């Protein structure tokens, strides 16, 4: 099966997310985006690397935080998210061109889209990514709602004789198995 990796220009996507930055601290908006991307990654079965620029900050070292399906990267001083994403694309270009990796980059920066296309990645605009995330969230909600209605518990999936034995054990009664 082909591996899938999505690289996300974090601030670019945040700027496209209408209302996300309005009246809230930037750190809260970043956290909200990371949480949504984490859910999206797990539901879609792809690894996500979200990159936030720190090129104008005083951060001397790059910070990388891994959490399951998602990796969050804060670039170091003087490094843009675009440059980081381009290097990752360069490192994975051969694998992507050979068809072993589906490499996608989410950004609405036209120049960056052109660059990553030339390096073997597919481009996804920030709006397209937000739409995909919303669609996946709706599908997850519909799926979990159907599961909740079905109440597909472990007990309901067990054969009747096993359920009866467990119930007797719960009550402290002796079962046929415990007599032996």
Beta strands, then each sheet from edge to edge (+ up, - down):
strand 1: 3-9
strand 2: 47-52
strand 3: 63-67
strand 4: 70-74
strand 5: 101-106
strand 6: 122-124
sheet 1: 3+ 4- 2- 1- 5- 6-
end
